[in-house]
Amino acid sequence: MLERYDDLLTAEEACEVLKIGKNRLYAILAAKELKAYRNGRVWRIPRLAVEAYIRAQANL
């Protein structure tokens, strides 16, 4: 599904995968619905966390 991405995604890549805007992504991150961490000012989002988020949202 997300094989073409590295193990860690940037915020821009996560937005592309989830097909959402940055404001929505930052709201999801603030609500801790998506596991991620910050490296300075840059968000790093594990690819597996994005896959888990998609499965949870789709009730799979």
mmCIF file of the N, C-alpha and C atoms, coordinates in Angstrom:
data_MODEL
# 
_entry.id   MODEL 
# 
loop_
_atom_site.group_PDB 
_atom_site.id 
_atom_site.type_symbol 
_atom_site.label_atom_id 
_atom_site.label_alt_id 
_atom_site.label_comp_id 
_atom_site.label_asym_id 
_atom_site.label_entity_id 
_atom_site.label_seq_id 
_atom_site.pdbx_PDB_ins_code 
_atom_site.Cartn_x 
_atom_site.Cartn_y 
_atom_site.Cartn_z 
_atom_site.occupancy 
_atom_site.B_iso_or_equiv 
_atom_site.pdbx_formal_charge 
_atom_site.auth_seq_id 
_atom_site.auth_comp_id 
_atom_site.auth_asym_id 
_atom_site.auth_atom_id 
_atom_site.pdbx_PDB_model_num 
ATOM 1   N N  . MET A 1 1  ? 0.821   -1.191 0.000  1.00 0.00 ? 1  MET A N  1 
ATOM 2   C CA . MET A 1 1  ? 0.000   0.000  0.000  1.00 0.00 ? 1  MET A CA 1 
ATOM 3   C C  . MET A 1 1  ? 0.868   1.260  0.000  1.00 0.00 ? 1  MET A C  1 
ATOM 4   N N  . LEU A 1 2  ? 1.802   1.319  0.922  1.00 0.00 ? 2  LEU A N  1 
ATOM 5   C CA . LEU A 1 2  ? 2.655   2.502  1.026  1.00 0.00 ? 2  LEU A CA 1 
ATOM 6   C C  . LEU A 1 2  ? 4.117   2.128  0.795  1.00 0.00 ? 2  LEU A C  1 
ATOM 7   N N  . GLU A 1 3  ? 4.358   1.123  -0.009 1.00 0.00 ? 3  GLU A N  1 
ATOM 8   C CA . GLU A 1 3  ? 5.705   0.604  -0.203 1.00 0.00 ? 3  GLU A CA 1 
ATOM 9   C C  . GLU A 1 3  ? 6.666   1.615  -0.818 1.00 0.00 ? 3  GLU A C  1 
ATOM 10  N N  . ARG A 1 4  ? 6.154   2.565  -1.555 1.00 0.00 ? 4  ARG A N  1 
ATOM 11  C CA . ARG A 1 4  ? 7.051   3.510  -2.217 1.00 0.00 ? 4  ARG A CA 1 
ATOM 12  C C  . ARG A 1 4  ? 7.573   4.592  -1.271 1.00 0.00 ? 4  ARG A C  1 
ATOM 13  N N  . TYR A 1 5  ? 7.092   4.602  -0.036 1.00 0.00 ? 5  TYR A N  1 
ATOM 14  C CA . TYR A 1 5  ? 7.530   5.580  0.953  1.00 0.00 ? 5  TYR A CA 1 
ATOM 15  C C  . TYR A 1 5  ? 8.543   4.951  1.903  1.00 0.00 ? 5  TYR A C  1 
ATOM 16  N N  . ASP A 1 6  ? 9.392   5.797  2.491  1.00 0.00 ? 6  ASP A N  1 
ATOM 17  C CA . ASP A 1 6  ? 10.334  5.343  3.511  1.00 0.00 ? 6  ASP A CA 1 
ATOM 18  C C  . ASP A 1 6  ? 9.559   4.944  4.762  1.00 0.00 ? 6  ASP A C  1 
ATOM 19  N N  . ASP A 1 7  ? 10.279  4.407  5.747  1.00 0.00 ? 7  ASP A N  1 
ATOM 20  C CA . ASP A 1 7  ? 9.640   3.999  6.999  1.00 0.00 ? 7  ASP A CA 1 
ATOM 21  C C  . ASP A 1 7  ? 9.092   5.179  7.781  1.00 0.00 ? 7  ASP A C  1 
ATOM 22  N N  . LEU A 1 8  ? 9.688   6.364  7.601  1.00 0.00 ? 8  LEU A N  1 
ATOM 23  C CA . LEU A 1 8  ? 9.210   7.578  8.249  1.00 0.00 ? 8  LEU A CA 1 
ATOM 24  C C  . LEU A 1 8  ? 8.747   8.559  7.191  1.00 0.00 ? 8  LEU A C  1 
ATOM 25  N N  . LEU A 1 9  ? 7.544   9.073  7.358  1.00 0.00 ? 9  LEU A N  1 
ATOM 26  C CA . LEU A 1 9  ? 6.986   10.026 6.419  1.00 0.00 ? 9  LEU A CA 1 
ATOM 27  C C  . LEU A 1 9  ? 7.063   11.432 6.998  1.00 0.00 ? 9  LEU A C  1 
ATOM 28  N N  . THR A 1 10 ? 7.177   12.400 6.126  1.00 0.00 ? 10 THR A N  1 
ATOM 29  C CA . THR A 1 10 ? 7.075   13.792 6.532  1.00 0.00 ? 10 THR A CA 1 
ATOM 30  C C  . THR A 1 10 ? 5.590   14.157 6.579  1.00 0.00 ? 10 THR A C  1 
ATOM 31  N N  . ALA A 1 11 ? 5.285   15.327 7.076  1.00 0.00 ? 11 ALA A N  1 
ATOM 32  C CA . ALA A 1 11 ? 3.897   15.783 7.120  1.00 0.00 ? 11 ALA A CA 1 
ATOM 33  C C  . ALA A 1 11 ? 3.323   15.881 5.705  1.00 0.00 ? 11 ALA A C  1 
ATOM 34  N N  . GLU A 1 12 ? 4.133   16.359 4.769  1.00 0.00 ? 12 GLU A N  1 
ATOM 35  C CA . GLU A 1 12 ? 3.669   16.502 3.383  1.00 0.00 ? 12 GLU A CA 1 
ATOM 36  C C  . GLU A 1 12 ? 3.341   15.136 2.774  1.00 0.00 ? 12 GLU A C  1 
ATOM 37  N N  . GLU A 1 13 ? 4.200   14.149 3.029  1.00 0.00 ? 13 GLU A N  1 
ATOM 38  C CA . GLU A 1 13 ? 3.959   12.806 2.502  1.00 0.00 ? 13 GLU A CA 1 
ATOM 39  C C  . GLU A 1 13 ? 2.720   12.185 3.137  1.00 0.00 ? 13 GLU A C  1 
ATOM 40  N N  . ALA A 1 14 ? 2.542   12.393 4.438  1.00 0.00 ? 14 ALA A N  1 
ATOM 41  C CA . ALA A 1 14 ? 1.364   11.863 5.122  1.00 0.00 ? 14 ALA A CA 1 
ATOM 42  C C  . ALA A 1 14 ? 0.093   12.492 4.569  1.00 0.00 ? 14 ALA A C  1 
ATOM 43  N N  . CYS A 1 15 ? 0.132   13.780 4.284  1.00 0.00 ? 15 CYS A N  1 
ATOM 44  C CA . CYS A 1 15 ? -1.021  14.455 3.683  1.00 0.00 ? 15 CYS A CA 1 
ATOM 45  C C  . CYS A 1 15 ? -1.338  13.850 2.319  1.00 0.00 ? 15 CYS A C  1 
ATOM 46  N N  . GLU A 1 16 ? -0.305  13.569 1.558  1.00 0.00 ? 16 GLU A N  1 
ATOM 47  C CA . GLU A 1 16 ? -0.481  12.979 0.234  1.00 0.00 ? 16 GLU A CA 1 
ATOM 48  C C  . GLU A 1 16 ? -1.120  11.597 0.336  1.00 0.00 ? 16 GLU A C  1 
ATOM 49  N N  . VAL A 1 17 ? -0.636  10.787 1.266  1.00 0.00 ? 17 VAL A N  1 
ATOM 50  C CA . VAL A 1 17 ? -1.164  9.438  1.447  1.00 0.00 ? 17 VAL A CA 1 
ATOM 51  C C  . VAL A 1 17 ? -2.612  9.475  1.910  1.00 0.00 ? 17 VAL A C  1 
ATOM 52  N N  . LEU A 1 18 ? -2.887  10.312 2.893  1.00 0.00 ? 18 LEU A N  1 
ATOM 53  C CA . LEU A 1 18 ? -4.228  10.367 3.478  1.00 0.00 ? 18 LEU A CA 1 
ATOM 54  C C  . LEU A 1 18 ? -5.194  11.235 2.676  1.00 0.00 ? 18 LEU A C  1 
ATOM 55  N N  . LYS A 1 19 ? -4.645  11.971 1.724  1.00 0.00 ? 19 LYS A N  1 
ATOM 56  C CA . LYS A 1 19 ? -5.451  12.867 0.882  1.00 0.00 ? 19 LYS A CA 1 
ATOM 57  C C  . LYS A 1 19 ? -6.214  13.890 1.732  1.00 0.00 ? 19 LYS A C  1 
ATOM 58  N N  . ILE A 1 20 ? -5.452  14.506 2.644  1.00 0.00 ? 20 ILE A N  1 
ATOM 59  C CA . ILE A 1 20 ? -6.006  15.554 3.499  1.00 0.00 ? 20 ILE A CA 1 
ATOM 60  C C  . ILE A 1 20 ? -5.047  16.741 3.469  1.00 0.00 ? 20 ILE A C  1 
ATOM 61  N N  . GLY A 1 21 ? -5.509  17.859 3.976  1.00 0.00 ? 21 GLY A N  1 
ATOM 62  C CA . GLY A 1 21 ? -4.678  19.048 4.054  1.00 0.00 ? 21 GLY A CA 1 
ATOM 63  C C  . GLY A 1 21 ? -3.840  19.060 5.316  1.00 0.00 ? 21 GLY A C  1 
ATOM 64  N N  . LYS A 1 22 ? -2.886  19.980 5.349  1.00 0.00 ? 22 LYS A N  1 
ATOM 65  C CA . LYS A 1 22 ? -1.979  20.069 6.502  1.00 0.00 ? 22 LYS A CA 1 
ATOM 66  C C  . LYS A 1 22 ? -2.716  20.425 7.789  1.00 0.00 ? 22 LYS A C  1 
ATOM 67  N N  . ASN A 1 23 ? -3.696  21.311 7.713  1.00 0.00 ? 23 ASN A N  1 
ATOM 68  C CA . ASN A 1 23 ? -4.435  21.689 8.925  1.00 0.00 ? 23 ASN A CA 1 
ATOM 69  C C  . ASN A 1 23 ? -5.127  20.485 9.539  1.00 0.00 ? 23 ASN A C  1 
ATOM 70  N N  . ARG A 1 24 ? -5.737  19.661 8.705  1.00 0.00 ? 24 ARG A N  1 
ATOM 71  C CA . ARG A 1 24 ? -6.410  18.454 9.204  1.00 0.00 ? 24 ARG A CA 1 
ATOM 72  C C  . ARG A 1 24 ? -5.397  17.485 9.793  1.00 0.00 ? 24 ARG A C  1 
ATOM 73  N N  . LEU A 1 25 ? -4.254  17.317 9.133  1.00 0.00 ? 25 LEU A N  1 
ATOM 74  C CA . LEU A 1 25 ? -3.220  16.420 9.649  1.00 0.00 ? 25 LEU A CA 1 
ATOM 75  C C  . LEU A 1 25 ? -2.742  16.887 11.011 1.00 0.00 ? 25 LEU A C  1 
ATOM 76  N N  . TYR A 1 26 ? -2.480  18.189 11.151 1.00 0.00 ? 26 TYR A N  1 
ATOM 77  C CA . TYR A 1 26 ? -2.009  18.705 12.430 1.00 0.00 ? 26 TYR A CA 1 
ATOM 78  C C  . TYR A 1 26 ? -3.078  18.547 13.519 1.00 0.00 ? 26 TYR A C  1 
ATOM 79  N N  . ALA A 1 27 ? -4.341  18.631 13.162 1.00 0.00 ? 27 ALA A N  1 
ATOM 80  C CA . ALA A 1 27 ? -5.417  18.389 14.132 1.00 0.00 ? 27 ALA A CA 1 
ATOM 81  C C  . ALA A 1 27 ? -5.415  16.923 14.573 1.00 0.00 ? 27 ALA A C  1 
ATOM 82  N N  . ILE A 1 28 ? -5.207  16.020 13.637 1.00 0.00 ? 28 ILE A N  1 
ATOM 83  C CA . ILE A 1 28 ? -5.144  14.586 13.958 1.00 0.00 ? 28 ILE A CA 1 
ATOM 84  C C  . ILE A 1 28 ? -3.942  14.306 14.859 1.00 0.00 ? 28 ILE A C  1 
ATOM 85  N N  . LEU A 1 29 ? -2.811  14.933 14.556 1.00 0.00 ? 29 LEU A N  1 
ATOM 86  C CA . LEU A 1 29 ? -1.614  14.742 15.375 1.00 0.00 ? 29 LEU A CA 1 
ATOM 87  C C  . LEU A 1 29 ? -1.807  15.325 16.773 1.00 0.00 ? 29 LEU A C  1 
ATOM 88  N N  . ALA A 1 30 ? -2.439  16.476 16.879 1.00 0.00 ? 30 ALA A N  1 
ATOM 89  C CA . ALA A 1 30 ? -2.679  17.106 18.184 1.00 0.00 ? 30 ALA A CA 1 
ATOM 90  C C  . ALA A 1 30 ? -3.623  16.266 19.044 1.00 0.00 ? 30 ALA A C  1 
ATOM 91  N N  . ALA A 1 31 ? -4.588  15.608 18.391 1.00 0.00 ? 31 ALA A N  1 
ATOM 92  C CA . ALA A 1 31 ? -5.532  14.755 19.108 1.00 0.00 ? 31 ALA A CA 1 
ATOM 93  C C  . ALA A 1 31 ? -4.947  13.381 19.421 1.00 0.00 ? 31 ALA A C  1 
ATOM 94  N N  . LYS A 1 32 ? -3.708  13.139 18.961 1.00 0.00 ? 32 LYS A N  1 
ATOM 95  C CA . LYS A 1 32 ? -3.001  11.872 19.167 1.00 0.00 ? 32 LYS A CA 1 
ATOM 96  C C  . LYS A 1 32 ? -3.752  10.688 18.560 1.00 0.00 ? 32 LYS A C  1 
ATOM 97  N N  . GLU A 1 33 ? -4.470  10.945 17.473 1.00 0.00 ? 33 GLU A N  1 
ATOM 98  C CA . GLU A 1 33 ? -5.137  9.873  16.744 1.00 0.00 ? 33 GLU A CA 1 
ATOM 99  C C  . GLU A 1 33 ? -4.159  9.135  15.842 1.00 0.00 ? 33 GLU A C  1 
ATOM 100 N N  . LEU A 1 34 ? -3.055  9.783  15.530 1.00 0.00 ? 34 LEU A N  1 
ATOM 101 C CA . LEU A 1 34 ? -2.021  9.226  14.667 1.00 0.00 ? 34 LEU A CA 1 
ATOM 102 C C  . LEU A 1 34 ? -0.702  9.312  15.421 1.00 0.00 ? 34 LEU A C  1 
ATOM 103 N N  . LYS A 1 35 ? -0.039  8.174  15.590 1.00 0.00 ? 35 LYS A N  1 
ATOM 104 C CA . LYS A 1 35 ? 1.217   8.160  16.336 1.00 0.00 ? 35 LYS A CA 1 
ATOM 105 C C  . LYS A 1 35 ? 2.315   8.783  15.496 1.00 0.00 ? 35 LYS A C  1 
ATOM 106 N N  . ALA A 1 36 ? 3.021   9.718  16.093 1.00 0.00 ? 36 ALA A N  1 
ATOM 107 C CA . ALA A 1 36 ? 4.098   10.423 15.407 1.00 0.00 ? 36 ALA A CA 1 
ATOM 108 C C  . ALA A 1 36 ? 4.963   11.104 16.457 1.00 0.00 ? 36 ALA A C  1 
ATOM 109 N N  . TYR A 1 37 ? 6.077   11.658 15.992 1.00 0.00 ? 37 TYR A N  1 
ATOM 110 C CA . TYR A 1 37 ? 6.932   12.413 16.903 1.00 0.00 ? 37 TYR A CA 1 
ATOM 111 C C  . TYR A 1 37 ? 7.535   13.593 16.161 1.00 0.00 ? 37 TYR A C  1 
ATOM 112 N N  . ARG A 1 38 ? 8.007   14.544 16.929 1.00 0.00 ? 38 ARG A N  1 
ATOM 113 C CA . ARG A 1 38 ? 8.623   15.733 16.346 1.00 0.00 ? 38 ARG A CA 1 
ATOM 114 C C  . ARG A 1 38 ? 10.127  15.662 16.530 1.00 0.00 ? 38 ARG A C  1 
ATOM 115 N N  . ASN A 1 39 ? 10.822  15.995 15.478 1.00 0.00 ? 39 ASN A N  1 
ATOM 116 C CA . ASN A 1 39 ? 12.272  16.127 15.514 1.00 0.00 ? 39 ASN A CA 1 
ATOM 117 C C  . ASN A 1 39 ? 12.553  17.603 15.271 1.00 0.00 ? 39 ASN A C  1 
ATOM 118 N N  . GLY A 1 40 ? 12.649  18.352 16.344 1.00 0.00 ? 40 GLY A N  1 
ATOM 119 C CA . GLY A 1 40 ? 12.735  19.806 16.224 1.00 0.00 ? 40 GLY A CA 1 
ATOM 120 C C  . GLY A 1 40 ? 11.371  20.340 15.808 1.00 0.00 ? 40 GLY A C  1 
ATOM 121 N N  . ARG A 1 41 ? 11.331  20.986 14.660 1.00 0.00 ? 41 ARG A N  1 
ATOM 122 C CA . ARG A 1 41 ? 10.061  21.519 14.158 1.00 0.00 ? 41 ARG A CA 1 
ATOM 123 C C  . ARG A 1 41 ? 9.409   20.606 13.124 1.00 0.00 ? 41 ARG A C  1 
ATOM 124 N N  . VAL A 1 42 ? 10.052  19.491 12.825 1.00 0.00 ? 42 VAL A N  1 
ATOM 125 C CA . VAL A 1 42 ? 9.603   18.612 11.751 1.00 0.00 ? 42 VAL A CA 1 
ATOM 126 C C  . VAL A 1 42 ? 8.918   17.371 12.328 1.00 0.00 ? 42 VAL A C  1 
ATOM 127 N N  . TRP A 1 43 ? 7.710   17.090 11.856 1.00 0.00 ? 43 TRP A N  1 
ATOM 128 C CA . TRP A 1 43 ? 7.000   15.891 12.264 1.00 0.00 ? 43 TRP A CA 1 
ATOM 129 C C  . TRP A 1 43 ? 7.521   14.703 11.478 1.00 0.00 ? 43 TRP A C  1 
ATOM 130 N N  . ARG A 1 44 ? 7.676   13.575 12.148 1.00 0.00 ? 44 ARG A N  1 
ATOM 131 C CA . ARG A 1 44 ? 8.028   12.301 11.531 1.00 0.00 ? 44 ARG A CA 1 
ATOM 132 C C  . ARG A 1 44 ? 6.926   11.315 11.888 1.00 0.00 ? 44 ARG A C  1 
ATOM 133 N N  . ILE A 1 45 ? 6.349   10.712 10.869 1.00 0.00 ? 45 ILE A N  1 
ATOM 134 C CA . ILE A 1 45 ? 5.198   9.840  11.057 1.00 0.00 ? 45 ILE A CA 1 
ATOM 135 C C  . ILE A 1 45 ? 5.557   8.458  10.528 1.00 0.00 ? 45 ILE A C  1 
ATOM 136 N N  . PRO A 1 46 ? 5.573   7.442  11.380 1.00 0.00 ? 46 PRO A N  1 
ATOM 137 C CA . PRO A 1 46 ? 5.899   6.099  10.916 1.00 0.00 ? 46 PRO A CA 1 
ATOM 138 C C  . PRO A 1 46 ? 4.873   5.605  9.889  1.00 0.00 ? 46 PRO A C  1 
ATOM 139 N N  . ARG A 1 47 ? 5.376   4.967  8.860  1.00 0.00 ? 47 ARG A N  1 
ATOM 140 C CA . ARG A 1 47 ? 4.502   4.434  7.815  1.00 0.00 ? 47 ARG A CA 1 
ATOM 141 C C  . ARG A 1 47 ? 3.491   3.445  8.403  1.00 0.00 ? 47 ARG A C  1 
ATOM 142 N N  . LEU A 1 48 ? 3.934   2.625  9.348  1.00 0.00 ? 48 LEU A N  1 
ATOM 143 C CA . LEU A 1 48 ? 3.027   1.654  9.971  1.00 0.00 ? 48 LEU A CA 1 
ATOM 144 C C  . LEU A 1 48 ? 1.911   2.348  10.753 1.00 0.00 ? 48 LEU A C  1 
ATOM 145 N N  . ALA A 1 49 ? 2.209   3.503  11.339 1.00 0.00 ? 49 ALA A N  1 
ATOM 146 C CA . ALA A 1 49 ? 1.179   4.260  12.058 1.00 0.00 ? 49 ALA A CA 1 
ATOM 147 C C  . ALA A 1 49 ? 0.136   4.795  11.086 1.00 0.00 ? 49 ALA A C  1 
ATOM 148 N N  . VAL A 1 50 ? 0.562   5.213  9.901  1.00 0.00 ? 50 VAL A N  1 
ATOM 149 C CA . VAL A 1 50 ? -0.382  5.698  8.890  1.00 0.00 ? 50 VAL A CA 1 
ATOM 150 C C  . VAL A 1 50 ? -1.275  4.549  8.431  1.00 0.00 ? 50 VAL A C  1 
ATOM 151 N N  . GLU A 1 51 ? -0.686  3.369  8.201  1.00 0.00 ? 51 GLU A N  1 
ATOM 152 C CA . GLU A 1 51 ? -1.475  2.207  7.799  1.00 0.00 ? 51 GLU A CA 1 
ATOM 153 C C  . GLU A 1 51 ? -2.485  1.833  8.882  1.00 0.00 ? 51 GLU A C  1 
ATOM 154 N N  . ALA A 1 52 ? -2.048  1.857  10.142 1.00 0.00 ? 52 ALA A N  1 
ATOM 155 C CA . ALA A 1 52 ? -2.958  1.544  11.257 1.00 0.00 ? 52 ALA A CA 1 
ATOM 156 C C  . ALA A 1 52 ? -4.081  2.572  11.353 1.00 0.00 ? 52 ALA A C  1 
ATOM 157 N N  . TYR A 1 53 ? -3.774  3.838  11.134 1.00 0.00 ? 53 TYR A N  1 
ATOM 158 C CA . TYR A 1 53 ? -4.784  4.889  11.167 1.00 0.00 ? 53 TYR A CA 1 
ATOM 159 C C  . TYR A 1 53 ? -5.828  4.669  10.067 1.00 0.00 ? 53 TYR A C  1 
ATOM 160 N N  . ILE A 1 54 ? -5.364  4.318  8.881  1.00 0.00 ? 54 ILE A N  1 
ATOM 161 C CA . ILE A 1 54 ? -6.292  4.082  7.765  1.00 0.00 ? 54 ILE A CA 1 
ATOM 162 C C  . ILE A 1 54 ? -7.193  2.893  8.100  1.00 0.00 ? 54 ILE A C  1 
ATOM 163 N N  . ARG A 1 55 ? -6.615  1.819  8.627  1.00 0.00 ? 55 ARG A N  1 
ATOM 164 C CA . ARG A 1 55 ? -7.424  0.645  8.982  1.00 0.00 ? 55 ARG A CA 1 
ATOM 165 C C  . ARG A 1 55 ? -8.462  1.004  10.063 1.00 0.00 ? 55 ARG A C  1 
ATOM 166 N N  . ALA A 1 56 ? -8.039  1.776  11.059 1.00 0.00 ? 56 ALA A N  1 
ATOM 167 C CA . ALA A 1 56 ? -8.950  2.162  12.136 1.00 0.00 ? 56 ALA A CA 1 
ATOM 168 C C  . ALA A 1 56 ? -10.089 3.029  11.611 1.00 0.00 ? 56 ALA A C  1 
ATOM 169 N N  . GLN A 1 57 ? -9.780  3.963  10.721 1.00 0.00 ? 57 GLN A N  1 
ATOM 170 C CA . GLN A 1 57 ? -10.803 4.840  10.185 1.00 0.00 ? 57 GLN A CA 1 
ATOM 171 C C  . GLN A 1 57 ? -11.761 4.102  9.252  1.00 0.00 ? 57 GLN A C  1 
ATOM 172 N N  . ALA A 1 58 ? -11.272 3.056  8.612  1.00 0.00 ? 58 ALA A N  1 
ATOM 173 C CA . ALA A 1 58 ? -12.107 2.278  7.694  1.00 0.00 ? 58 ALA A CA 1 
ATOM 174 C C  . ALA A 1 58 ? -12.786 1.102  8.387  1.00 0.00 ? 58 ALA A C  1 
ATOM 175 N N  . ASN A 1 59 ? -12.528 0.969  9.694  1.00 0.00 ? 59 ASN A N  1 
ATOM 176 C CA . ASN A 1 59 ? -13.093 -0.141 10.480 1.00 0.00 ? 59 ASN A CA 1 
ATOM 177 C C  . ASN A 1 59 ? -12.739 -1.498 9.895  1.00 0.00 ? 59 ASN A C  1 
ATOM 178 N N  . LEU A 1 60 ? -11.489 -1.647 9.481  1.00 0.00 ? 60 LEU A N  1 
ATOM 179 C CA . LEU A 1 60 ? -11.027 -2.931 8.927  1.00 0.00 ? 60 LEU A CA 1 
ATOM 180 C C  . LEU A 1 60 ? -10.394 -3.784 9.997  1.00 0.00 ? 60 LEU A C  1 
# 
